[in-house]
Amino acid sequence: MEKRKCGKSDTEISVVGIGCWSFGGGSDDYWGQQDQQAADEVVSAALDQGINYFDTAEGYNEGRSEESLGQALKDKRDKAIISTKISPSNTEPETLRQHCEDSLRRLGTDFIDIYYVHWPITDRSVQDAFATLMDLKAEGKIRSVSVSNFGVQQLREAIASGAQIDLNQICYNLLSRAIEVEIVPLCLEENIGIVPYMPLMQGLLTGKYRSIDEIPPNRRRTRHFQGDVAPARHDEPGAEELTFDIVEHLRQIAAEEEIAMAQLSLAWVMAKAGVTSVLVGARNRRQLEDNARSADLDLSRELIARLDDLTQPLLDALGPNADYWEPEASRRTR
């Protein structure tokens, strides 16, 4: 499994990473239930595949994701790179310190390899937050300061604080390419790695859905879909016909190339400039192994260009707003 360096740091992570939002989930949570045995199986299978990167957050299942990941990595900590995230509402210096300690305790570790600010800080001091993060780094509590869902303006503010920002974790896939307009160029300029989440567009890029009605409402909250269906928060018309037309063409291309549609979609993201690691979810060993195979694919320049051309009209339709859940007027990523 290929490893890539995280920005200016010495940390290297596998090009496929495991998103652990479902870990510790119960029947009423977003991703449904995933018991500890299943989490243990996924982590074990990932390590067997050469995957060393596991991503969680204090906000995932009210901290139970961190606890579950910590349990799954018990006696395996030295083989893993762990990232977790601090919520922006918890970034006042003393609060941040306490929440970092809480994450360390739940994860059962003495240090966090990569500590992200989960969303941009809007009502706290950016300078104080990143100064505290750098202090925690100096103390050995964290090894890399990173951000998630930060746009150009917010990245520049973080960099201006004097902090070394290594990664920006953000939504990126064949159907969600807004970051290419402004965010990727800045990250390349500043040597900040991109860590895409939602690379399979919540299952849409696996080919499992053939119509809008088959997609659960909580998975069609993005601006690809009409904003008048709860629990969507935007008020835009969406681009449903275009989105599904592209999905059908992707299905045909995958068949022509004799590549699973999910693996083709993941390989495309891995091949893009600035990408360090691509986060995939997995509920079991088989799902994990299927996704891991994408790292072995070497897409030709012609195929990448074909996929770029196919999905460009959707990028044009949805525009450069990288917050796929909010309209332009209230977007959080700026």
N, C-alpha and C positions, 0 to 999 in steps of 0.2 A: 504494500500500500504506500503510495507516494506521500511524503511529508512536505509541507511548505512552511516557510518561516513567517511568523506573525509580525508584520511591520518591522520596526527597528529593534525588536526584542530578539533574544536568542531562542525563544520557544518555537518549536516546530510541531505542527499538528497534522493529522491525516487529512487528505483532501476530502474524505467523507467523514463527517462528524455525526454524532447521535443527538438529536433533539429529544430532551427528556420531559417535555411538558406532560405527557400522559402518565409518567411515573407517579405512583401514589394517588392516582385518580380514583374517584368513587363513581357510583352509578349516575350521580347528578352533575358530574363535572363535564366540561366541554368535550373531552375526548372519550368519555365513558370510563369504565372500570379497567384498571390494569393492576393485577395483584403482584405481590413482591416476587413470587416465583417467576412470573413472566418478565419482570424487570431484570432479575438475576440472569435469566436465559439470554436476554438481548445483550446485556453487558458482556457476558461470557463469550457470546458469538462474535460480538464486535472485536473484542481483544484477539480472538482467534483469527479474524480477518485482517489484523494489522491496524485496526481503527483504534486510535488512542484518545480521541477528543469527545468529551461528553458535556453537553450544555444544558443548564437548568436556570432557575430564577427563584428568588424568594417569593415571588407572586404566583408561581405555578402550584396550584392546588394547596394554597395557603401554607406553603413550606413543606408539604408532604413529598413533593418531587425531590427536593434536596435530601430529605431523610431517606427516601427510597434509593436514590443514587448512591448516597453514602453507604447504605447497607449493602448494595450490590457490589461496591468496590472495596468492601472490607477485605483486608489482606491482599488487595490488588492495587492499592493507591499508587505505588511506585510505577505502575504501568500506564497510568492515565493522566491526561491533561483535563482538568475540570474548569469550566467557566460557570459563573452564576451572575446574577444581575441585582443591582440595587434599584428600587423604584425611585423616580425623581422626587417624590414627596418625602422621601427619607434621606435627603442629601444634606441637611444641616449637619455641621461637623460632628457634634456629639451623637446625634441620632444615627448618622452614617456609621460611626464607629461601633455603636451598639448593634446595628443591623448586620454589619460585617461579622462581628463576633457570633451573632445568632446563626448566620449562614455557616460559619466554620463549625459550630457545634452540631448543626443538623447534618452537615456533610461528613462529620467525623474526621476532620483533617486540621492540620496546623496552618495551612496556607491555601489560598485560592490562586490557581495559575493565571486565570484571566477574569477580571472583575469589570463587568459592563455597567454603565448607567443605562437603564432599560429604555427610557424615552427621554427626549430633551428636557432639560430643567427650565421651567418657565416662571416659577414663583419662589425660587430660592436663589442664593448667590452662586453663580457658576464658578467664580473665582474661588470661593471658600470650599465648594464641593471638590473641585479638582485638586486644590492644595491638600485637602484631607486625604484624598486618594493617593497622592504622591507620598504623603507621610506614611500611610499604611504600607505602601510599596517599600519605602526605606526601612520600615520596621520588619519587613519580611512576611507580613500578613497576606499580601497579594504580590504577584509577580508581573502582572501586566495590567495597565489601565486602558480600558476600551470603552466604546460607546455603541449604542444600538438605536437605529431609526433616526440618526442625526442627518440633517440636510447640510447644505453648503454653509449657510450663515451660522448654524449651530456648531458645525465642525470648526469653523474659524474661531468662534468664541472659545471653544475648548482648547484649541491649540494656543490661543493668545494667553491662556492661563499659565502657560509654561509647562503643562503636563505633556508627557510623551504618550500620544494616542496611537495604539498599535492596530486596532481593528474597528470596523464599523459593521455591526450585524444588522441586516436590513432585508426586506422582502425583494426577491429577485427570481424571476423565472421567465420562460419563453413568452408568457402572457402578461408579464409585469416587468417591463423594461425601463421604467421611468428613471431609474438611477443612472442610466447611461448618459443622460443629457448633461447633467452638471456634477452629480455626486462622484461618479467613478473618475472623471478627469481630475478632480481635486484630490481624491484618495491616492491616485497614481502619483500626482505631484508631491504629495506629502508622505509617501510611503506608508499609507494606512491600508491594511488588507481588508478586503470585502468578505464577509461571511454571510452568504445568502440563506435566509430561512424561507420556508414555504416553496421550495423549488419544484414541487409537483402540484402547486396550486390546489392544495387540500384535496388531492385525488383526481382532479380534473385532467391532469397531464399523465395519468396512468391509463386513461382510456376507459375507466369503469363507468363513466356517465355518458349517456347518449342523448339526453334531453335535459332541459332546465328542471323539469318536474322531478327528476331522479335525484337531484342534489338537495340535501337537507337545507332548510332555510338558514341555519346558523353557519353554513359553509358558502352561502351566496350573499354575504354582507358586503363584499368588495364592490368597487365602482364598475366592475365588469358587468354587473347585474343591476336591474332596476332598483332604485332606492325606495320604492314604496312597499317593499315586502319586509316586515319585521323579521329579525332585529337589525336590519340595515340602518345606518345613521346618516348616510348621505342622501341628497335629494336629486341625484343625477339620473339621466335616462338609461345609463348603462350602454353596453355594446354586446348584447347577448347573441344576436344573430352572427355578428362578425366573430365573436369568441368561439362559438360552436363550429362555424365554418372552418376556422383555423384548426381547431381540435380534430376535425374529420380529416383535413389534409395531413396533419401530423400523423394520424393513424395510418394513412396510406403510405407516407414516407417511411415510417417505422417498418411496415410490412415489406416494402421494397428493399430496405436495407437489412431485413431479417434481424432486427433489433427490437427488443421490447420497448414499447413507447415510453415507459417510465425511465428506463435506462438511457434511452436517447435524450430525453429531456434533462436528466441529471448530467450526462456527459457534456451537453451543450453549455450548461452553467459552469462546469469545471473548466471548460476551455476558454472562458471569457477573461479578458484582461483584468488583473487586480484581484481575482478571486483566490482566497486562501483555503477555505474549507466550505463544503456545502452540507448544511444540516438536514438530515432525513430522520423521520420518525420511524419507529418499528415496534410492532406489537408482539412479534415472535421471531424466532431464529430464521425461519424461511424468508420472511419479509426483509429481514436485515441482510441476509446473504444475497437476495435478488438485487437490492439497492447497491450493495457493495460492488457488484459486478460492473457497475457503470464506470468505476475508476479504471477498469482495464481497457475501456474503449478509447480509441484514438480517432476522433472524427476528422475527416478530411476538410481542408479549407473550403472546398466546393460545397460540401454538405452543410457546414456551418453558415456559409453565405446564403445557401438556399433557405435555411431555417430563419436566418435574419430577415431575408426578404419576405418570407411568408408572414412573419409576425409584425413587421414594421407598420402596417396599417392600423393595428391595435394600439401600438405605441402612439401613433399620430392621433388616434381617436381619444385616448385617455389622457394624453399630455404628460408633462414633466412632473406632475404631482406624485411624489413617491409614497404618500400616505394613501393607500388604496381603500381606506375605510372612511375617510372624511373628505368633504368637498374642498375646493380650492380656498374658499373663504375661511375655513376653520381647520385647515390641515395642520398637523402637529410637526411634520418634518419640513423644515424650511432652510 
